């Protein structure tokens, strides 16, 4: 396999482009940052050159979220968003929170619901469509948006500061050697580079290690969110209805729950979130989601309906205690690359946008003062003084409390959120990273999941098919192993091969060779870029790297 340096020596230096700010990731955080930079430049009568790199084939292609959106950040970014046609079309009309038993359900009276579960004034949205709209606004302001170009490498100046990024090489075969279609990646240099890759960002993870950004913080924790979009019987559709559940089918000691949101056009977004600190290696988040839909309180919504899309994405859930240092020489982490999601509200898009806007304001001020490549201390300072910090402070005990199990966690959340309204005189902490939590298979009970019926419940491969996922098969596998012997010798032997179950896309399977020996087969073309394997692999042997540009899912209306 030829290294990037060898390819540069063979094909000549990479082309370089210069910008004031380069933003990696065309999601809500990255696009809000780009828009805010251009707004500030227009207000001050100055110029700022901004570029956004997006690995999806189009802006919004890789965006997946529930989603109920708090419009607070949108109101600040575009006070006239309604007149501009932002796709926030369905105000929340009703909240329901259900505790599920195996066959029964109990609805929590609304007067007992903590404020974090009340959604009056929010909107049921497709975040992918909102992001597409933000992309249009950014381009109209003069932002250069490059979809299909994943940032594959961080570039550094001689003094150790971030210089920018390089995009991945194109036209490389499965062994890593150039084909006739080979093209070197491009370098993008900037005074400041923002990393807005979403949860468990590939480059963000490298930056945290290099600059020790997570030192002194709690370990980050994650969930996997698995989602389907359905078109249902109009008689069962109630625009703006928001339903959340806890309990069955997950065991009471496992963090998780569901969402069911009624959008416009008789469409319903339904999904399940499982905390990735679960202990039983036999648990399959995908199968738990399929089981959930069969509950008597849920299945009626889908009878007579049609599933039209599927996807999955890791969710960052550690909250304020797990936020890393946000800045380093030459750059900043924004959005879920840092971990701004509010787990108690099951919302992150407004937080991502606000973080991007705060970082943009700090960078614009620095560039106007003639600075570059230093630490944007004004960004974390502005965050500390913002409503976003206040919101995350109120929510800080939710995830640590719920990680103690459904019953104890519900009691603790009630005390923290209802009695103290999130202002208790204590802060709970996360003690372990998710990958440390699996127990050996020998000490756990296998879980037998029912077979899918193809009408309400489905298998992974038919699900991946409707995610429109595609990767060129003649490219290097982007799910890399530090040690190829670990999957069989450790994961299979000790944990019964959990990668077969925690992956929601059928990427990993153990197969026997002709001699009867097991080996791990990686079906990388199925990958929906959820990052769960990178997070949950018990020895952290799997490392997700960027595939060729434009590969992965293509989510419509998700």
Protein Blocks (a to p, Z undefined) as FASTA:
>chain_A
ZZfklmmmmnopadddddfbdcehjafklmmmmmmmmmmmmmnopacddddddfbfbehk
lgccfbdcdfklmmmmmmmlmmnopacfbccfbdcdddddfkbccdddfklpcfklpcgh
iacddfklmmmmmmmmmmmnopacdehiacfbdcddfkopafbdcdddehiafkopacfk
bccddddddfbdcddebghifklmmmmmmnommgoiacddddddddddddddfklgcghi
acddehjfbdfkbgcdddddddehhiacddddddfkbfblkbcfklmmmmmmmpmklmmm
mgopacfbdcdddddfkbmmlpccfbdehiacehjlnopacfklopaklmmmmmmmmmmm
mmmmmmmnopahiacfklmmmmmmpmklmmmmmmmmmmmmmmnojklmmmmmmmmmmmnn
opacbdcddfbdfklmpccfklpccddddddehlmpccfklmmmmnopacdfbbcdfbdc
fblklmmmmmmmmnoopmlmmpcnlmaccdddfkopacddddfklpgolommmmmomnlp
accddddehiacddehZZ
